[in-house]
Every structure is written in structure tokens, then in C-alpha cells.
């Protein structure tokens, strides 16, 4: 028996094959350009939009004020106790993502995801400097490192780095006054956290957009693995009409005499794909539904005199119907179906709830915390005194004066520490801590009862707006 030859262990790791997408023209590519310009414009410009917030706050329209735990969005100001607004917006974002995915597949990934937008921008820079797909492939396969290759690579990397620095720099401007921070950054007077944040975002943007690219979408992002639960047979997504395209021009079936389909095996759809897949192999986890393959295929079909749509947005039910000689459903029948209507209704319900809560909220607020040690104090005249720590929040952009009163047993009186007239001045956009005493005369019902319900009121003496909190008054327990 012959000796068996040793076999090498099979590697489970496949080295990355760089993807060099070809330039493509068409309506979907144009749509991606528009979305890229709009989203990048919003990201870079928003921190520089001015909004008058008075002398106490930066005049910035959109500001995440972490020091004071507040969020400003034009005329809307969210305080820490109103975090439910942020939670509601996150719920709306999630429902919106579910809605678009159920209707149009991974349309978010293909058009508006930050990874897609910055990768598109980096590829655009790469194409400007190194040339289109064939030129970049030749440069990649060139083994010797000559002056031209070094010059092109350094120019590309420096441009990527500048974009990455601008990306990280724009992010930190959302957290403090942008013009002031810009000066501090260049004069080296900014906080170390600002420099650290810019450095981290610069590094991640440079690496993700320049080198990792489709690897982030395939391996790092969880959404491709979640999207299947959001899609069904009526979801419109990019697909290949196999019944029309097969057999292909160079297939064995055609060589044996079978009638050729519309696909001429030009590979245009593969060459323009930013993740390097062949859409003709069917639905794949890697596909981000960017539709560039549709533009490429439609261009080829026009050149060979075939109807467009060999690769197109389609649903599984349409493909089955077309195979049987039927017609696809109208687009609106794919979009308006029970699942998408449910997502739309939930999204709208949350949105209406947030708007309603925004309009009914008060510009003043208070919290009342009884001091428990001691529960009450017996004064020299026999009166019973309870102490409370009252926090008054003035969400107006000017100093306001407040009056504190109590509702309950008429015998209970209010005394304020540091104030003799029962009025408190609270600075603009601040929370004022005030010690409040409630006093019940000796022998009165609140003084002799173990617990009595009371309500502490505050009134804005400028606007007349009022707020209250319920608490208890502790009397002697005989």
C-alpha cells in the first residue's frame, strides 16, 4: 500500500481582495451624489449655524451641552429630566429603518449610511488621483515601487487624511461653541478630550473609508444579519431577472446551440459594485442595494438594443409572476402593505406623541425632597417644622422671580431660607436649590397628625406659569 501524502490543513481565513469599482453614470449614481452632498453638507455645516440663546449660552443652533446635560436644537431645548424626547427620537429612527428596509431593502446602507457616504467620497478622491478602475488595478498590481506610485499613493493618503481630520473636527464642534473651539484648537488651548476625539475619529475614518470599506459592511455591521427579519417576498430590492438573462453569452448552453439570453456576460455589473459581488448569483448578504449595477446594466442594454431592467428593483413575487408570463405589481402595492402600514402608523404615533409632549411641557419645573434627619423639629413655641430641599428649574433664557406657596391645611405656613418675602430669584437656564420650611402651629391638626398631605407650588411672577409637587408634612406621633 502506497504511503499517503500529507495534506496541508485548510485555512479558514481568506485574504481580502481589494475592490476597485468602475465609474458609472445613471439615475441611481446621480441620486447617490445628491444624497452624499446633502448629508455631508448637513454634517459639516450644522455646527456653524447661529441661533440667539442669550448671554448665558453659546449662540449655536445645534448643541450637545454635556457639561450641563442639555441638548439644543434650534428653538427646542431638552433638559436631563426630558430624556424621553431623546428615547422617542431613537425609537422613531429604529422604526424608520424598519420601514425603509421592509419596503426597499437595504436602501439605508446603499445611500445614507455614514460608511457608504464616506467610502463613496474616498473612492471619488482615489479615482481623481489614480484614475478609473483599470488604472487603479494596474497601479495595485505593479510590484516595483517607483516615484510615480509613491507620489500617487502619498497624494491620495494625504487627501484622505485631510477629509478624516475634517470629519473628526466637525464632530467635536457639536459639543461646544464652534468658533471658540476652532480658535482654541489652533492655539493649542482646547481640552485634551477634544484632541483625543479628533484623533480617534480621524484614524477610524481614514481606515474605514480608505482601507476596510466593504469589510465593515460585511463583517463589522450587524444590520445585514438583521435585515432578513424586516424583509419579505414583497420587498423591493436589487435583483437579476434570470429568466430573461440566461443562458449567458459565454455559457456552455449557448455554445451547444441554446438561444442566448439578454446577458452578454460583459461584467459591467460586477465592475461597478462597491462590495465586489456578482448580483447575478442572487440575493447576497454583502449587497448594500446601492443600485449602481442597475445603472451599469441599463447602459449596456441601451447599447445592444435591449430593453432596460435586466437588473432592477424588484420583488420576489414579481419575479415569479414574470416567469409565468404575468406582469409585476405596481410599486405602490409593494410599498403599501400591512407591514409597512404598521411601521408607518407606529412611527407616526411616536412622532405625534413627542410633538404633543413638546407643546404641553412647562418652562419651569421643581423637585421636592423632604429632609429625613430629623423628620421634624419642635420649635420653642411648640410649633412643628418640616424641612424640604426644593430644586427650581428655570428653563427660560432670562432670570425669573418665583413665589413659593403651600396648599393643604391653612395652618401650615411657608418659610424660605435666605428670603423674607417668600420669593426666590433663579438665574437663566439654571437649577436653584432652595431650603423650604413648612411650619404648623402647636396644637393644629397637621402638628398632631402623623402625616398630612401637602402640595408645594411655585409661580413664575413674570409669566404666571405655575408648577407643583405633592409631598407630606410629618407631625408628632403620640
N, C-alpha and C positions, 0 to 999 in steps of 0.2 A: 504494500500500500504506500502510495507516494506521500511524502511529508506535506502537510497542509501549510500553505503560505500564510504568514502572519498578516493580519489586516490592521490597518490604522483605525483608531477609534474615530467615529463620525463626530464632527464638530457640530454643536448646536448653535453656533454663532455665525452669522453671515455678515461679512463686511459691507458697509454702506456703499452703494453705487451712487455717486453724485448725479443729481438730476439737473440738466441744463435745458429748461423749457424754451421752445422757439417762440419768437414774436408772432402774434396772431392779431387779426383785425376782425371786428364784428360787433354786433349789438351787445353781447354779454361782456366782451372785453371793455367796451366803452362804458357800460354800466359799472364795471369794477373800477375803472379810472375815476368816474364821478364819485362813487362811494369812498374811494381812498382819499380823494382830495377833500371831501366834506368831513370825513371822520378825523383825518389828520389836522385839518383846519380847526375843527372844534377843540381837539386836544391841545394844540399849541397856542391857540388864541384866547381861549376861555379865561385863563388866569389874569389876562391883561384887560378884561372888560371892567370898567369902573362903575361903582354904584355908591351913592352917598349914604353913609351909615353914621354920620355924626362924628364928633371929635374923638369919641372913645374907642372907635373900631376902625380897621382898615377899610378904605373905600374900594372894596373888591366885590364883584358881583357873585362869584362862586368861591367860597372859602370854607375849608375844614379847619376850624379853630380847635385843635386838640388841647391846647393849654386850658381853655375854658370849656372844653367838651361841648362845642356848639357847631352847627352846620348852617352856612348861609347860602341861599340860592336865590339871587335877585331879591325880591321882596319877602321871601319866605325865610324864617329863622327857626331852626329846630334846636331845642334845648335837650339836656340829658333825659329829663323826665318824659320827653316826647319821642323816645326811641322807636315807638310803634310806627312812626312815619317811615323810618328807615327800613324796619322789618317789612312794612307793607310794600315799599318800593322793591325790595328784594323778592318778595312773593310775586309781584307783577312781572319782574324780569324773568323769573323762572317760568311763570305761566305763558309769557310771551314767547319764550324759547320753545316751550312745548307746542304752542300753537303753530309757529312757523315751521317747526320740524314735522309735525303731523300733516301740514298742508303741502310743504315744498321741500321736504327732506333736510339735508344739512346746509340750507341756504345761509344760515348764520356763519358757518365755517367757511363757506366759499366766498363770502362777500364782506362781512363786517368784523370777523374775529380779529383781534389785535395781531395774532400771529400771522394771519393771512395778509393783513394790511401792510405790516412792516416787511414781511417776506417779499411781497409784490414790489415795495419800494426798493429793497435791497437788490432784487433781480433787475429792476429798471436801471439802477446805478451800474450794476455789473454789465448789463448789455451796452450801456453808453460807453463804458470804458474798454471792455474787452471784445465787443462785437456780439452778433447774434449766435445762435446755438452752435453752428459749425465752427465758428472762430473760437468759441469758448471750449469746445471739445478738443480742437487742435492744441490749444494752449494747455489744457489739462493733461493731454497725452504726451506733451513734449517733455522728454526726460531731462535734457540739459537745461540748466538754469542760466540763461543768457540775460543780457542787460534789459532787453525788451520785456521779458517775462517778469523780471524783478520790478521794473518800472510800472507795468500794468497792475501787478498784484499790490504793490505798495499804494498806488493811487486809489485802487478800489478799497483797500482796507482802511486807509485814512478817511476816505469819504464815508464809509460805513461807521467808523468811529465817531465822526462828527455828528452823524444822524443819531447815533446811540447816546452821545452826550446831550444833545438837544432833547432827546426823549426823557432821559433821567432828570435833566434840568427843568423841563416843563412840569414834571410830576411834583417836584418839591414846591413849585410856585403855588400849588393849590392849598398849601398848609400855612401860608403866611403872606403878608403883603408883597406882591411880586416885584414891584420896582425897588422896594427897600432891600429885599433879599438878593436881587441881582447885583446891586452895588456891594452888598456885604460879601457875596461870593467872589467878586473880582478883587476886592480889597482884603480878602482872607479874614474877614471878621464874622463870617457866618458860623452857626453852630456846627460842631463836628458831625452831628446826625445828618445835616443837610449834605455835607460832602460824602458821607458814607452811603447815603441813599442814592445819590447821583452815581457813585462808583459802582454800586451793585446793579442798578438799572442799566447803566452803560454796558457793563460786562454781559448781563443776560440778553439785552437787546442785540448786541454785537454777535454773540454766539448763536442765539436762537434764530435771528433773521439771516445771518450770513452763512452759518455752517450746519446747524441742526435742521432747520427748515421743516421738511416733511416728516422728519423723525419725531418732532414734537407732536404733530397731528396723529401719527400712527401709534407711538409708544407712550408718550407722556400724558396726552389728553384723554380723560375718561369718557368724553362725550360720544366718540364713535361706538363705544360699547353700550351706551345708554340709549342711543337714538333708536335702536330697533324696537324698543318698547313704545316709542312715540309714533311709529310709522305703521301703516297697514297697506292693504292691496290698492287703496285709492290714493295713496300719497304720490304726488308728482315729484319725480326725481330724474336725474340724467340717466338715460339708458340707450341701448343699441337695439335697433329693430332687426333682430337676427333673421326673421322670416323674409325680410327684404334684402339684406346684405349678403346672405350666404347662398351658395358657396362663393368664397372669395376668389379673386382673380388668379392667385398663385396656389390655390388649393389643389390637392390630389384629385378631387372630384371633377374640377374643371379640366384638369389635364386629361382625364379619362373621358371627356366629352360632355359632361353635365353642363346645363346652361348656367352662365355666370350670374351672380347676384350683383347688386349695385356697389358693393365694397370692392375697390380696386387694390386694397392692401397697400395704400400709399403711406401708412403710418403717421399721417398728419395728426390724428387724434392723440397718438402716443407722444409725439414730439412736443406738443404744446402742454401736456399735462404737468402741473407743478409738483405732483407726487409720483410721477413716473409709472403710472399703471396703464393698462390697456382696457378701456371701457367695454370693448367687445367681448371680454371674458365674463361679463355680467356684473351684478352689484358686488362691490368690494368694500371692506371696512376702510380702506385707505382713501376712497373717493370723498372729496370735500364738496362736491356738487358746485364747482365753480363755473361749469358750462363752457369753458374755453374749447373743449373738444367739439362742442356743437358748432361754434364759430369756424373752427378749422375744417370740419367735415362739410358744413354748408358751402364753404368757399370751394372745396374740391368738387362737390356735386354740381355747383353752378358752372364750373369749368368743363365738366364732361357731359353737361346737358341732362343731368338727372335732377329730380325734384329734391328739395331740401328735406331734412327731417330724418335722415338715416340714423343720426344720433340726435336725440331730442329730449326735452322734458316730457315724460310720460309716466303713466301708472301701470301697474301690473295688469289691472282689469282691461286697460286699453289694448295692451299687447295681446292678451288672449282674444279680445274681440276682433282685432285687426287680423290675426292669424286665421280666424274663421270667416273673414270677408266682411266683417261689420265695420262700424265707424266708432271712433273714440268718443267718450263723453265730452260735453262742453267743460271748459276749465272750471267754471263756477260750480259745477256739480261735484268736482273733486274737492274744491275748497270749502263749500258749504255742505257739510255733512255732520252727523251727530257729534263726533269727537271734536271737530274744530268749533262747532257752535258752543259746546260745553266749555271749552277752554276760553272762548271769547266772552261768554257770559260770566265765568269766574273772574277773568281779568278785569272786565268792566265793573263787576261788583266790588272788587277790592279798590279799584280806582275811584269809584263814586264814594265809597266809604272814606277814603283818605281825603278827598276834596271836602266832603261834609264835615269831617273832623277838623280840617284846616279852617273852615269858615266859622265853626262854633267855638273854637278854642279861645280861651281868655288870655289877655296880655299880662295878667297878674296871677300869681299862684302863691300858695303858702303850705307849709307843713307844720304840724303841731306835735311836739314830743314832750309829754309830762315828765318832770324830774321825779324819779322814784326814790331818791335817797336824800332827805326823808320824803315819805309820801305826802305829808302835810306838816305845817308848823302852826303851833298855837301861840298867838301873839300875847302881849302883856294884858290887853283888854279882853282876852278870851276869844277873839276872832280867829277863824281858821283860814290859813293861807296855803294855796297850792301854787307851785311854780311850773312854768312851761317854757320850753325853748321853741320859739316861733321863727321860722325862716320865711321871709317875704321875698318873692322873686319879682323883680321889676323888669319885664321884657320890652319896655319902651326904650327909645334911644335918647331919653332925657330924664333928669331927676324928677321923681314924683314924691308927693307927700301922702301918707296913708294914715287913716284913723282906725284904731283897734277898738272893737266893742265886743260884748258878750251877750248871748241870748240864752235864756234859761230862767232860773229863779231870779226875780227882780232884786233880791237881796244881795246877789253877787256883784261886786264891783271890780273894775279893771284898774291895775296899776302897771305902769311901764318903767322898767329900769332905765334911768337916764333921761326920762321925759316926764314933764309935769302936766302937759296939756293933752295927753292921750294921742299924740300924733308922732309919726316917725317919718323921716326923710330917707328915701332909698335912692342911691345913685343909679344912673342909666345902666342897663344891661348888667345888673348885679343882684346877688342874693344877700340880703341883710339878715343877720342873726340878732333877734331881739328876745330878751328875757321878759316874760309877761307874768304878772302875779294876779291871781283871782282870789279875792278876799270875801268871806262870808261872815257877817256879824255873829257874835256869840248868841247861842240860843235859836238862831234861824234854822229853818228846815235843812238847807244844804250843809250847815255846820254840824248838825246832829245825825244826818243820814250817812250811811256808809259810803254810798256812791250816788251822785246826781249827774244826769246828762246835761251837758252844756255845749254851746256852739260858739266858736270864736270867729268873728267876722273881721275882714279888713275892707276898707273902701278907699279907692283912688279918688282923692279930693279934686283932681283935675278933670277926670273923665266921668266920675261917678260909678265906675265899674266896681263890682264887689266880688269877693270870694270868701269861702268859709271852710272850716274843718270842724267835725264833731269830735268831742273828747269827753272826759268825765272829771267831776270835781269830787275829791275824797274828803269826807268829813270824819268826825270822831266815831269810833266804833266802840260803843259802850257794851 
